[in-house]
Amino acid sequence: MNRKLKQICVLVLMAVVSMSCVTQKRMTYLRDAQPESADSINSAFVPQSEMVVRSGDALTIFVSALDQEAVTPYNLPMVVYAKPGEQQLSTTPALQYYIVDEEGNIDFPVLGKLHVAGMRRNEIEIYLKKQLDSQVLNPMVHVNLVNAKISVMGEVVRPGQIALVSGRMTILEALAAAGDLTAYGRRDNVLLTREVDGKIEIARLNLGSKDIFTSPYYYVQQNDVIYVSPNKVRAVSSANAGLWLSMVSTVASAATVIVTVINATK
């Protein structure tokens, strides 16, 4: 093989290998996380047990005790009309939702308005139990957040809304629930938007860094929106696919001509 041809092949091979290494690096999660990093991460890591209840959240609250009749007033069933226009009401086994209003209150039977915004689910249970102790013997309270969800968009396998059924979820778990990022998703620039006290917070997260564990956005909150932006390859393929196909064809043709010329000069 001609020396010049060999040089061209080597340069092309080096370029392909270089691009492959860069792509693999960009697709790797937590690149700088090592076993010895655990101590430094744990020194700043703040674990979260459950989400904080906010205005607009919907709660189901069930009160139980040995004397079931005593807790009946606190467990209002959902009431609906049997048919449109009829006056007779029917009840369903499902409990009513208690919507947290703009001031952070719920209107609870007998007890009236209770401020619950800013509390976690287990804290609301303790709070209600204390309120009921003087009226019910050994009450037990179970609170559930029923409308908590997040939205995941962009370069993930299954974009859409995800219910937060476990009471807490991390950004990594949220992306896993969405099927993980596609090969075109940027792992170093994941956008998260969050509403806090009527204001929008915006954060950009690098999934390739161990710093994600100590970010205040590591745990997602209800109504968070996560957007995975496309990398340059996707942007190019989506916006200029025809142009790039033409360029690739031109380069391939040029390479063929060069090889033909070199062979002809042997």
KESEKOL-172448 format. One record per residue: chain; residue in one letter; residue number from 0; x, y, z of N, C-alpha, C in turn. Coordinates in pm, 1 decimal. Each point is the difference from the previous one (the first is absolute). Layout:
REM KESEKOL-172448
R  mol  type  seq  n.X  n.Y  n.Z  ca.X  ca.Y  ca.Z  c.X  c.Y  c.Z
R  A  A  NUM  X  Y  Z  X  Y  Z  X  Y  Z
...
END
This chain:
REM KESEKOL-172448
R  mol  type  seq  n.X  n.Y  n.Z  ca.X  ca.Y  ca.Z  c.X  c.Y  c.Z
R  A  M  0  84.7  -119.0  0.0  -84.7  119.0  0.0  89.1  125.1  0.0
R  A  N  1  -38.1  100.0  -84.0  74.1  124.3  -7.3  11.9  65.4  137.2
R  A  R  2  114.6  64.9  25.2  24.9  61.2  131.3  -103.1  107.0  32.0
R  A  K  3  -33.2  83.4  -98.6  -98.8  107.1  22.3  -137.0  -57.5  34.1
R  A  L  4  -34.6  -109.6  -68.6  -127.8  -65.0  27.1  -3.1  -54.2  142.0
R  A  K  5  112.9  -56.3  43.5  8.6  -50.1  137.1  -20.1  112.9  101.0
R  A  Q  6  60.7  114.4  -29.8  -12.0  114.7  90.6  -145.0  46.7  9.6
R  A  I  7  -68.6  2.2  -113.1  -141.3  41.3  -0.1  -84.0  -96.6  83.5
R  A  C  8  25.4  -128.7  -18.3  -76.8  -100.4  75.2  24.1  12.3  149.4
R  A  V  9  127.9  24.3  38.1  32.6  15.2  141.8  -70.0  121.2  59.4
R  A  L  10  -0.4  111.6  -73.2  -65.6  122.0  48.7  -150.4  -21.0  17.2
R  A  V  11  -61.0  -68.2  -97.6  -144.3  -28.1  10.0  -28.9  -89.3  119.5
R  A  L  12  83.1  -103.7  20.1  -19.3  -91.5  112.0  14.6  73.3  133.1
R  A  M  13  98.9  89.0  10.1  20.1  77.2  122.8  -119.4  89.9  28.8
R  A  A  14  -56.3  59.0  -102.8  -115.9  87.3  18.4  -120.4  -78.4  50.0
R  A  V  15  -20.4  -120.3  -58.3  -113.7  -83.2  42.6  16.0  -43.2  144.2
R  A  V  16  121.3  -44.9  39.3  25.5  -43.1  136.9  -19.6  115.6  97.1
R  A  S  17  48.8  118.9  -38.2  -13.7  118.3  85.9  -145.8  34.3  22.9
R  A  M  18  -79.0  -1.2  -106.7  -143.6  30.5  12.5  -68.3  -103.5  87.2
R  A  S  19  38.9  -127.4  -12.1  -60.4  -106.8  79.4  28.0  20.3  148.2
R  A  C  20  124.4  39.9  34.0  36.7  20.5  140.2  -76.5  116.1  59.9
R  A  V  21  -13.5  109.4  -76.8  -73.5  116.3  49.6  -146.0  -34.5  24.7
R  A  T  22  -59.2  -75.6  -97.5  -140.8  -37.4  14.5  -20.6  -87.7  122.1
R  A  Q  23  88.2  -99.8  21.0  -13.8  -89.3  114.6  13.9  77.4  130.7
R  A  K  24  92.3  95.2  4.6  19.5  79.6  120.9  -123.8  81.0  32.0
R  A  R  25  -60.0  59.9  -101.2  -117.3  84.3  21.9  -123.0  -81.0  39.6
R  A  M  26  -1.8  -128.5  -30.2  -115.6  -83.4  30.8  13.3  -70.8  134.2
R  A  T  27  109.9  20.4  70.4  23.7  -68.7  126.9  -52.0  82.7  116.8
R  A  Y  28  -71.4  -64.0  90.6  -49.5  66.6  120.1  108.3  -1.4  108.5
R  A  L  29  0.4  105.0  81.4  82.7  6.1  121.3  144.8  -40.0  -28.5
R  A  R  30  59.3  64.5  -99.5  135.2  -37.0  -43.8  104.5  17.8  110.6
R  A  D  31  -18.8  102.7  84.2  101.7  28.2  101.6  -31.5  -63.6  135.2
R  A  A  32  -102.2  -85.4  5.1  -36.6  -65.1  126.5  83.6  -125.9  19.2
R  A  Q  33  72.0  -5.6  110.7  83.5  -113.9  35.4  -37.7  -47.3  140.4
R  A  P  34  35.8  -123.9  36.4  -32.5  -48.0  135.8  49.1  94.1  109.1
R  A  E  35  116.2  60.7  -22.2  53.1  90.8  101.6  -74.2  133.3  3.3
R  A  S  36  -89.0  22.8  -98.0  -77.5  124.7  -1.8  -116.0  -2.9  99.3
R  A  A  37  -33.8  -118.1  50.7  -118.7  -14.2  83.8  5.7  86.4  125.5
R  A  D  38  117.2  7.9  61.2  11.1  78.7  123.2  -27.2  147.1  -24.2
R  A  S  39  57.6  55.4  -106.1  -22.0  141.4  -29.0  -144.1  26.3  -41.0
R  A  I  40  -62.0  -95.6  -70.1  -140.7  15.7  -39.0  -89.8  -4.2  123.1
R  A  N  41  21.9  -96.6  87.0  -84.7  -15.5  118.4  11.3  117.1  96.8
R  A  S  42  115.2  67.6  -0.1  16.7  114.3  90.3  -91.3  115.6  -37.8
R  A  A  43  -42.6  4.2  -127.7  -87.4  109.0  -45.5  -137.8  -48.9  -43.8
R  A  F  44  -18.6  -133.2  1.2  -126.9  -56.6  -48.0  -111.0  19.0  103.0
R  A  V  45  -116.4  46.0  -46.1  -115.5  19.7  87.7  -111.6  -93.8  -47.2
R  A  P  46  -19.5  -113.6  67.5  -104.8  -92.7  -43.6  -139.1  57.4  21.9
R  A  Q  47  -89.8  -36.3  -86.7  -138.5  46.8  11.9  -91.0  -120.9  13.4
R  A  S  48  -82.1  1.3  103.6  -89.9  -112.5  22.0  -123.6  9.1  -88.1
R  A  E  49  -61.8  116.9  -6.0  -122.2  17.5  -78.0  -8.6  142.7  -53.2
R  A  M  50  -92.0  20.1  -91.3  -20.8  132.8  -56.2  -74.5  89.7  98.5
R  A  V  51  16.5  129.6  -19.6  -71.5  99.3  79.4  -132.1  32.0  -68.8
R  A  V  52  -106.5  4.1  77.2  -132.5  31.9  -54.2  -6.9  147.9  -34.4
R  A  R  53  -60.3  30.8  -114.7  -10.2  137.1  -48.6  -143.4  33.2  -38.2
R  A  S  54  -24.5  127.0  -24.3  -131.4  43.4  -47.3  -30.8  -68.5  -132.6
R  A  G  55  -124.8  -44.0  -14.5  -41.1  -70.5  -120.6  9.5  -150.4  10.0
R  A  D  56  67.1  -50.5  102.7  8.4  -144.6  17.7  -134.3  -56.4  45.8
R  A  A  57  -24.3  -125.2  -34.3  -121.7  -68.6  42.0  36.7  -111.2  97.4
R  A  L  58  -66.6  -2.6  114.5  29.1  -98.0  104.1  -122.1  -86.4  26.9
R  A  T  59  22.8  -127.7  26.3  -103.4  -82.5  60.6  41.5  -23.2  144.8
R  A  I  60  -96.1  10.6  89.4  28.3  -14.8  143.0  -98.9  -100.7  58.3
R  A  F  61  53.2  -104.9  59.7  -84.1  -103.4  60.6  31.0  -9.0  149.1
R  A  V  62  -103.6  10.8  80.9  14.1  -6.8  145.5  -63.1  -129.8  47.9
R  A  S  63  71.9  -73.3  82.5  -53.0  -125.3  54.2  22.9  -5.1  150.5
R  A  A  64  -75.8  -87.8  66.7  12.7  -21.3  143.9  -76.4  -126.6  34.4
R  A  L  65  15.2  -45.7  123.5  -74.6  -119.1  42.1  -150.1  24.4  -8.5
R  A  D  66  -41.6  120.1  35.0  -141.2  37.4  -10.7  -22.3  64.2  -136.6
R  A  Q  67  -45.1  -78.6  -96.8  -16.7  49.8  -135.5  -107.4  108.8  -11.1
R  A  E  68  -100.7  -8.1  83.7  -104.8  101.9  -4.8  53.8  136.3  40.0
R  A  A  69  99.0  0.6  88.8  55.3  126.5  46.7  75.3  74.6  -109.3
R  A  V  70  52.9  -73.5  -98.8  78.0  65.7  -105.3  -79.4  19.9  -128.4
R  A  T  71  -124.1  -42.4  -0.8  -82.0  15.1  -120.7  -8.1  144.0  -49.7
R  A  P  72  -18.1  99.1  88.0  -8.9  138.5  -50.4  126.3  49.1  -69.3
R  A  Y  73  113.2  -66.2  23.1  125.5  46.7  -57.6  34.1  -70.7  -131.8
R  A  N  74  -82.1  -95.0  -39.3  23.6  -75.3  -123.6  -117.0  19.2  -95.3
R  A  L  75  -7.2  115.5  -58.0  -110.5  29.4  -90.6  19.9  -71.7  -132.4
R  A  P  76  -96.5  -83.1  -41.4  12.2  -66.8  -129.4  -28.8  98.7  -112.6
R  A  M  77  44.1  -35.6  -119.2  -28.9  83.3  -115.1  -147.1  -15.5  -36.1
R  A  V  78  -69.3  111.5  -12.5  -143.3  -1.0  -27.6  -25.2  49.2  -141.5
R  A  V  79  -83.6  -76.9  -74.2  -33.2  38.3  -136.8  -149.4  -20.7  -23.3
R  A  Y  80  -56.5  68.2  -98.9  -138.2  -23.5  -40.0  -7.4  -129.7  -79.4
R  A  A  81  -104.0  -78.1  28.2  -15.3  -127.1  -70.0  -16.3  23.4  -150.2
R  A  K  82  -83.4  100.4  -36.9  -20.1  35.7  -139.3  -12.4  151.6  -9.6
R  A  P  83  40.1  57.2  -112.2  -12.9  144.7  -15.5  -144.8  45.5  17.9
R  A  G  84  -21.0  98.7  84.6  -132.9  54.3  22.1  -74.9  -60.3  116.6
R  A  E  85  46.6  -114.8  52.0  -68.1  -62.3  112.8  48.6  60.5  130.8
R  A  Q  86  -84.5  -1.4  100.0  32.6  56.1  130.1  61.6  -101.8  94.5
R  A  Q  87  -24.4  -125.7  -25.5  51.7  -103.5  88.4  150.7  -16.0  -18.5
R  A  L  88  71.6  -7.0  110.8  144.7  -11.1  -4.4  42.9  -144.4  24.2
R  A  S  89  113.2  -35.1  -56.2  59.4  -130.1  28.8  143.8  23.1  42.0
R  A  T  90  55.2  -92.7  74.4  138.2  14.0  47.3  85.7  -109.7  -59.3
R  A  T  91  127.1  27.4  -13.5  95.6  -98.1  -49.1  100.7  -29.5  110.2
R  A  P  92  65.4  -114.8  -3.5  96.7  -34.1  104.5  121.1  93.4  3.7
R  A  A  93  29.2  66.9  -111.6  117.8  86.0  -4.2  -16.0  119.1  93.0
R  A  L  94  109.8  39.0  63.8  -2.6  115.4  87.9  9.6  129.0  -80.9
R  A  Q  95  -54.9  105.9  55.6  10.6  129.2  -64.5  144.1  48.2  -1.7
R  A  Y  96  30.1  78.1  -102.8  129.3  66.7  -4.8  -9.2  130.1  78.9
R  A  Y  97  105.7  30.3  69.4  11.6  129.2  66.5  104.5  80.7  -76.6
R  A  I  98  -45.3  105.0  -67.6  89.1  82.2  -80.0  62.8  106.8  88.4
R  A  V  99  131.9  10.1  -3.1  70.6  101.9  75.3  -18.1  133.5  -72.4
R  A  D  100  -63.4  97.9  65.4  -29.9  126.8  -66.8  123.9  88.8  -10.9
R  A  E  101  -19.7  118.4  -56.3  113.0  91.1  -24.5  68.3  43.3  128.9
R  A  E  102  -73.9  -2.1  109.3  58.4  38.0  128.4  62.9  -118.4  72.4
R  A  G  103  -5.9  -117.2  -62.2  61.9  -118.5  59.2  -89.5  -74.4  97.2
R  A  N  104  -133.0  23.7  -6.4  -93.0  -61.8  94.7  -86.6  -105.7  -66.9
R  A  I  105  -50.0  -91.4  82.0  -106.6  -91.3  -42.0  -117.6  19.4  94.5
R  A  D  106  -119.2  -26.4  -49.0  -119.9  10.3  82.6  -38.9  -140.1  44.5
R  A  F  107  37.9  -35.0  123.5  -18.0  -135.8  49.1  -127.2  -8.1  84.2
R  A  P  108  -75.7  -110.4  -10.1  -124.0  -13.1  77.9  22.6  19.5  149.2
R  A  V  109  -91.4  70.7  63.2  -1.9  24.7  144.8  113.6  93.9  42.3
R  A  L  110  121.7  -28.9  -41.1  114.2  81.0  42.9  9.8  133.2  -73.1
R  A  G  111  -61.6  10.6  -117.1  2.3  125.0  -74.3  127.4  17.0  -81.7
R  A  K  112  42.3  124.2  -18.2  117.5  28.1  -82.2  127.9  -38.4  73.8
R  A  L  113  84.6  -74.3  -70.8  128.7  -42.5  55.8  109.2  36.6  -99.3
R  A  H  114  106.8  58.4  50.1  111.0  38.6  -87.4  96.7  -118.1  -13.2
R  A  V  115  15.5  -49.3  -123.5  82.8  -118.8  -22.5  112.8  23.9  -100.1
R  A  A  116  -4.1  111.8  -71.6  105.2  27.8  -97.5  134.7  12.3  71.5
R  A  G  117  102.1  -56.1  -61.1  132.7  2.8  59.8  30.5  -122.0  84.1
R  A  M  118  -102.1  -83.6  24.5  20.2  -123.0  76.3  19.2  -118.1  -94.7
R  A  R  119  62.2  -102.8  52.1  7.4  -125.9  -72.1  -117.4  -87.5  43.5
R  A  R  120  -22.8  -106.5  -76.1  -116.2  -84.3  25.8  -2.9  -52.0  142.7
R  A  N  121  112.4  -50.8  48.5  1.7  -54.7  135.8  -18.0  109.6  105.1
R  A  E  122  44.2  123.0  -30.3  -18.8  111.1  93.3  -146.7  39.2  9.1
R  A  I  123  -71.5  -7.5  -112.8  -143.9  27.9  2.2  -72.9  -105.5  82.7
R  A  E  124  42.0  -125.4  -12.5  -62.0  -106.6  78.9  16.9  25.3  149.8
R  A  I  125  120.7  39.0  40.2  25.6  29.2  142.3  -81.9  119.2  46.1
R  A  Y  126  -6.1  102.4  -84.2  -74.0  122.8  32.6  -149.8  -29.3  18.7
R  A  L  127  -57.2  -77.1  -93.2  -143.2  -31.8  9.8  -28.2  -89.5  120.7
R  A  K  128  89.2  -90.7  27.2  -19.2  -88.1  115.2  -6.2  80.8  129.3
R  A  K  129  85.6  99.7  11.8  -3.0  85.2  119.1  -130.9  77.8  8.5
R  A  Q  130  -49.6  44.6  -116.2  -125.3  73.2  -1.2  -118.6  -88.5  39.4
R  A  L  131  9.2  -129.6  -29.5  -110.8  -92.5  25.9  8.2  -68.3  135.5
R  A  D  132  112.3  7.8  65.9  18.5  -71.0  126.8  -105.4  35.8  104.6
R  A  S  133  -43.2  124.1  -0.7  -98.0  43.2  99.9  -141.9  -42.9  -35.6
R  A  Q  134  -19.1  -50.8  -121.7  -135.1  -35.4  -44.7  -17.4  -149.1  -28.6
R  A  V  135  109.4  -67.5  -32.1  -6.3  -141.7  -35.2  107.4  -74.1  79.5
R  A  L  136  -35.7  -117.3  52.4  94.0  -79.9  76.9  94.6  -73.8  -94.2
R  A  N  137  129.9  27.8  17.3  104.7  -65.6  -78.4  -26.8  4.2  -151.4
R  A  P  138  -11.9  119.0  -55.7  -24.5  9.4  -144.4  124.7  -35.0  -81.1
R  A  M  139  -22.9  -53.1  -117.1  107.6  -24.4  -95.8  -34.8  73.9  -128.3
R  A  V  140  99.3  67.1  -57.4  -24.2  83.6  -117.9  92.6  -43.5  -113.0
R  A  H  141  -56.9  -16.5  -118.0  79.9  -32.1  -118.8  -25.9  106.3  -106.1
R  A  V  142  106.5  64.5  -45.7  -8.5  105.7  -101.2  72.3  -46.1  -125.7
R  A  N  143  -60.5  27.1  -114.0  61.3  -37.5  -126.7  -9.9  115.9  -97.6
R  A  L  144  109.0  28.6  -69.6  3.3  103.9  -102.6  -33.5  -65.7  -132.8
R  A  V  145  -112.4  37.5  -59.5  -52.8  -78.1  -111.8  25.8  59.0  -137.9
R  A  N  146  37.9  125.4  -8.6  15.1  59.8  -133.2  143.7  40.7  -31.4
R  A  A  147  97.1  -51.0  75.7  139.5  38.8  -21.0  53.2  -63.4  -129.0
R  A  K  148  55.6  83.0  -83.9  53.9  -48.7  -126.9  108.1  95.6  -48.2
R  A  I  149  82.8  -48.6  -91.7  98.3  82.4  -68.1  -13.7  -23.8  -149.4
R  A  S  150  59.8  87.6  -78.6  -1.3  -14.4  -145.3  143.3  -12.0  -49.7
R  A  V  151  23.3  -97.0  -87.3  132.2  -20.1  -59.2  -13.7  13.4  -151.3
R  A  M  152  79.3  89.5  -57.2  -11.4  30.8  -142.5  136.8  -9.4  -67.7
R  A  G  153  -2.3  6.6  -131.4  124.3  5.3  -75.6  54.6  -136.2  -36.4
R  A  E  154  132.3  -13.1  4.2  68.0  -119.5  -48.6  1.8  -112.0  104.5
R  A  V  155  -118.8  -53.2  29.1  -14.1  -120.1  82.4  -81.4  -100.6  -79.1
R  A  V  156  7.8  -125.3  40.3  -67.6  -105.1  -75.6  -151.8  13.3  9.0
R  A  R  157  -51.2  31.4  120.9  -145.3  10.5  18.3  -35.2  134.1  66.3
R  A  P  158  -5.4  107.8  -76.3  -37.6  128.7  59.4  -145.2  -2.5  46.5
R  A  G  159  -30.2  79.5  102.3  -136.4  6.5  51.7  -0.2  32.5  147.6
R  A  Q  160  -113.4  -24.2  64.4  -14.8  27.2  142.9  22.4  -127.2  80.7
R  A  I  161  62.6  16.5  116.7  31.8  -111.5  88.3  -58.8  28.4  137.2
R  A  A  162  -77.7  -93.7  52.0  -59.7  15.9  133.1  103.6  -27.9  107.6
R  A  L  163  -1.9  82.9  104.4  92.7  -18.0  111.4  -70.7  -79.5  109.4
R  A  V  164  -12.1  -128.2  -22.8  -79.5  -84.0  89.1  74.5  -35.8  128.6
R  A  S  165  131.4  4.8  -1.7  76.8  -43.0  117.1  23.7  111.3  100.7
R  A  G  166  -38.6  122.4  -33.4  20.2  110.7  92.0  130.5  72.8  -19.9
R  A  R  167  94.1  -61.0  -72.9  124.7  67.2  -32.5  60.9  -65.2  -123.2
R  A  M  168  77.0  77.9  -74.8  64.6  -50.6  -120.5  118.5  90.5  -31.8
R  A  T  169  109.3  -59.9  -42.9  117.9  76.9  -37.7  -3.5  28.3  -150.4
R  A  I  170  84.4  91.7  -43.8  6.8  33.1  -141.9  42.8  -121.8  -81.2
R  A  L  171  88.3  -82.8  54.8  44.9  -120.1  -70.7  -114.0  -101.4  -10.9
R  A  E  172  -78.4  -13.9  106.4  -113.6  -92.1  -3.3  -107.1  49.8  -97.3
R  A  A  173  -18.1  131.4  -6.2  -99.1  57.3  -91.3  36.7  -28.8  -145.4
R  A  L  174  127.0  17.1  -33.0  45.2  -26.5  -136.4  -5.4  -149.6  -31.2
R  A  A  175  27.9  -83.0  99.7  -11.4  -144.7  -19.9  -145.2  -38.5  -27.0
R  A  A  176  -93.6  63.6  71.1  -142.0  -28.3  -21.1  -45.0  42.8  -139.3
R  A  A  177  70.1  97.0  -57.8  -30.8  45.5  -135.6  75.5  -81.4  -104.8
R  A  G  178  64.7  -108.0  42.4  68.6  -87.2  -93.8  143.7  36.2  -27.0
R  A  D  179  54.7  95.4  77.8  137.7  47.9  -15.2  9.6  95.2  -119.9
R  A  L  180  112.6  69.3  -7.8  23.6  90.6  -110.6  28.6  -79.1  -126.8
R  A  T  181  -35.5  58.3  -112.9  38.4  -59.6  -126.9  148.3  27.9  -25.0
R  A  A  182  52.5  -57.7  -104.8  140.0  24.5  -35.2  24.1  145.0  -38.4
R  A  Y  183  -107.9  73.6  -28.6  12.6  139.2  -42.8  -19.9  99.2  113.7
R  A  G  184  -27.8  -48.2  121.1  -25.5  90.3  112.0  128.5  50.4  63.3
R  A  R  185  0.3  126.6  38.1  117.2  58.7  66.3  -4.5  -31.2  149.1
R  A  R  186  95.4  -76.3  45.9  4.8  -37.1  140.5  67.3  106.1  86.6
R  A  D  187  63.0  95.3  -64.3  69.0  104.8  75.2  -81.2  128.1  10.4
R  A  N  188  -124.3  -2.3  -48.5  -78.7  123.0  -0.9  -149.5  -32.4  2.6
R  A  V  189  -45.3  -59.9  110.2  -141.4  -35.0  16.4  -70.0  115.8  71.2
R  A  L  190  -104.9  51.1  -60.8  -71.4  115.9  53.7  -113.2  -44.6  92.2
R  A  L  191  -8.5  61.0  117.5  -109.6  -26.8  92.3  -63.3  132.8  40.7
R  A  T  192  -131.2  10.6  -14.0  -72.6  119.3  43.8  -93.0  -37.4  114.0
R  A  R  193  -9.6  89.8  97.4  -78.5  -26.8  120.4  -67.2  128.9  47.0
R  A  E  194  -124.5  -11.7  42.6  -70.6  115.7  56.1  8.1  -5.6  152.3
R  A  V  195  51.8  106.5  59.4  12.2  9.7  145.2  -54.9  134.9  45.0
R  A  D  196  -104.3  -3.9  82.6  -61.2  122.9  51.6  -38.3  96.3  -111.2
R  A  G  197  -56.9  -53.6  -105.7  -47.7  84.2  -108.7  107.7  49.4  -93.7
R  A  K  198  122.3  -46.5  13.4  109.4  41.4  -86.5  64.2  -122.2  -65.1
R  A  I  199  51.9  20.3  -120.8  61.1  -108.9  -75.0  149.4  -7.2  29.0
R  A  E  200  46.1  -118.9  33.1  142.8  -25.6  15.1  47.1  -84.7  -117.9
R  A  I  201  118.4  31.5  -50.2  56.6  -72.7  -113.8  138.0  -51.6  39.0
R  A  A  202  22.6  -127.3  -24.3  130.0  -59.8  31.5  46.0  -83.8  -118.8
R  A  R  203  131.3  0.8  -21.5  58.5  -85.8  -102.5  91.7  -99.4  70.4
R  A  L  204  -23.9  -127.3  -24.5  67.2  -106.2  74.0  93.8  -78.6  -90.2
R  A  N  205  115.8  -34.2  54.6  98.4  -79.7  -72.2  -2.2  -141.5  57.0
R  A  L  206  -56.1  -92.7  -75.4  -10.9  -138.7  46.2  132.8  -73.6  -5.0
R  A  G  207  101.0  63.2  -56.8  130.0  -62.6  -5.9  86.1  29.7  121.3
R  A  S  208  -50.2  85.9  89.2  79.2  40.8  116.4  -60.8  -53.8  128.7
R  A  K  209  84.9  -34.2  95.2  -47.6  -46.3  130.4  -68.0  112.0  78.4
R  A  D  210  17.6  124.4  -42.6  -63.3  113.0  68.3  -152.0  -7.4  -7.0
R  A  I  211  -51.8  -85.1  -89.2  -145.1  -14.1  -11.2  -60.2  -46.5  131.8
R  A  F  212  75.7  -78.5  79.0  -51.8  -55.0  124.7  -24.9  108.3  105.6
R  A  T  213  75.8  108.3  -6.6  -14.0  107.0  99.6  -77.5  119.4  -53.9
R  A  S  214  -55.1  -12.6  -119.2  -81.1  108.3  -56.1  -134.7  7.4  71.2
R  A  P  215  -53.4  120.7  23.2  -134.1  11.4  59.1  -109.2  -52.5  -93.1
R  A  Y  216  37.4  -33.1  -123.3  -97.1  -51.4  -95.8  18.2  -149.8  -23.5
R  A  Y  217  81.9  -64.0  83.2  19.1  -144.5  -13.5  -131.5  -74.0  23.4
R  A  Y  218  -75.6  44.2  100.4  -134.4  -53.8  21.6  -99.4  86.4  -75.4
R  A  V  219  -80.5  -63.2  -85.2  -100.3  75.3  -73.8  -119.1  28.7  90.9
R  A  Q  220  -74.1  104.0  -34.5  -119.6  38.8  73.0  -119.7  -6.1  -93.7
R  A  Q  221  -120.2  -6.9  57.9  -119.4  -4.7  -82.0  -5.4  120.1  -93.7
R  A  N  222  -41.6  -30.1  -124.6  -16.3  99.1  -107.2  133.1  47.4  -59.5
R  A  D  223  111.3  -61.2  37.6  126.0  31.1  -67.7  -11.0  -37.8  -147.5
R  A  V  224  69.9  75.5  -83.4  9.0  -32.4  -143.2  147.3  -21.9  -33.6
R  A  I  225  30.5  -116.1  -53.0  137.3  -35.2  -36.9  8.4  -5.5  -151.4
R  A  Y  226  95.8  73.6  -54.0  17.3  2.2  -145.2  142.9  -40.4  -34.4
R  A  V  227  12.6  -103.5  -82.0  130.4  -46.9  -45.5  22.9  54.0  -140.7
R  A  S  228  95.2  90.0  -12.5  24.1  63.5  -129.8  78.9  -92.6  -91.7
R  A  P  229  -15.1  15.6  -131.5  73.6  -85.1  -95.0  144.0  44.6  -13.8
R  A  N  230  86.5  -93.2  -31.3  139.3  34.3  -26.8  13.9  51.0  -142.7
R  A  K  231  122.0  33.7  -38.0  22.1  59.7  -132.0  -33.3  -97.1  -112.3
R  A  V  232  22.0  -127.4  25.6  -28.8  -99.1  -104.3  -148.5  -0.1  -32.9
R  A  R  233  -85.1  0.5  104.9  -144.7  2.2  -21.4  -42.7  130.8  -63.8
R  A  A  234  56.2  111.5  48.9  -37.0  130.0  -55.2  32.8  7.3  -148.3
R  A  V  235  114.9  -51.9  -36.4  40.4  1.4  -140.4  -87.4  -91.9  -83.0
R  A  S  236  -24.7  -121.1  54.0  -77.9  -97.6  -75.6  -144.6  43.8  -15.9
R  A  S  237  -52.7  75.4  96.7  -139.2  43.1  -6.4  -17.5  121.5  -90.3
R  A  A  238  91.4  98.3  13.8  -18.2  125.9  -70.6  62.6  0.1  -139.0
R  A  N  239  110.6  -72.6  -16.6  73.0  8.6  -126.8  33.7  -137.5  -56.1
R  A  A  240  -92.6  -92.3  14.2  27.6  -136.5  -44.5  36.8  -4.2  -147.9
R  A  G  241  -76.6  72.2  -83.3  26.8  0.2  -143.2  135.5  58.4  -32.9
R  A  L  242  35.0  111.4  70.2  128.6  64.0  -23.9  115.3  -92.6  35.0
R  A  W  243  -12.7  -68.3  116.9  108.4  -88.1  43.2  11.7  -123.3  -89.3
R  A  L  244  -109.8  -51.7  -47.0  7.1  -112.5  -93.3  71.5  41.0  -127.9
R  A  S  245  -28.4  121.0  -44.9  66.9  50.9  -119.4  149.2  16.6  23.1
R  A  M  246  36.4  52.1  120.8  140.9  19.1  31.8  73.8  -133.2  8.6
R  A  V  247  -64.8  -97.0  65.6  61.9  -132.6  12.0  21.4  -61.5  -137.7
R  A  S  248  -99.1  15.1  -87.3  11.7  -53.5  -135.6  113.9  67.2  -75.8
R  A  T  249  11.3  133.8  19.9  106.5  74.6  -67.1  137.5  -44.1  49.3
R  A  V  250  13.0  -13.3  132.8  127.7  -42.8  57.6  36.9  -139.9  -47.8
R  A  A  251  -99.0  -89.2  -3.3  26.7  -137.0  -45.4  45.9  -0.5  -145.5
R  A  S  252  -64.3  83.0  -81.3  38.3  7.5  -141.3  141.1  54.4  -14.9
R  A  A  253  29.8  102.8  81.9  133.3  58.7  -5.5  106.1  -101.5  40.7
R  A  A  254  -30.5  -77.2  105.0  94.4  -101.4  45.8  23.8  -104.1  -108.4
R  A  T  255  -106.5  -36.6  -71.5  13.3  -97.4  -108.1  89.9  52.4  -110.8
R  A  V  256  -19.1  127.5  -32.8  82.3  61.6  -103.8  146.7  2.4  41.9
R  A  I  257  26.3  36.9  126.6  137.6  6.6  50.1  67.5  -136.1  -8.5
R  A  V  258  -72.8  -103.6  45.7  55.4  -135.0  -4.5  28.9  -41.8  -144.0
R  A  T  259  -91.3  33.8  -92.6  18.3  -35.7  -140.5  123.2  68.5  -59.4
R  A  V  260  16.2  128.6  34.4  113.7  75.8  -49.7  130.0  -57.9  53.2
R  A  I  261  1.1  -33.1  130.0  121.5  -55.1  61.2  37.8  -133.0  -63.5
R  A  N  262  -101.5  -83.5  -24.3  26.3  -129.8  -62.0  51.8  17.4  -141.8
R  A  A  263  -47.1  103.8  -67.8  39.9  22.8  -139.8  143.7  47.6  -9.8
R  A  T  264  52.3  57.7  108.3  136.5  53.1  -2.2  103.9  -101.9  42.6
R  A  K  265  -45.1  -122.1  32.1  96.8  -102.3  42.3  92.8  -36.5  -115.5
END
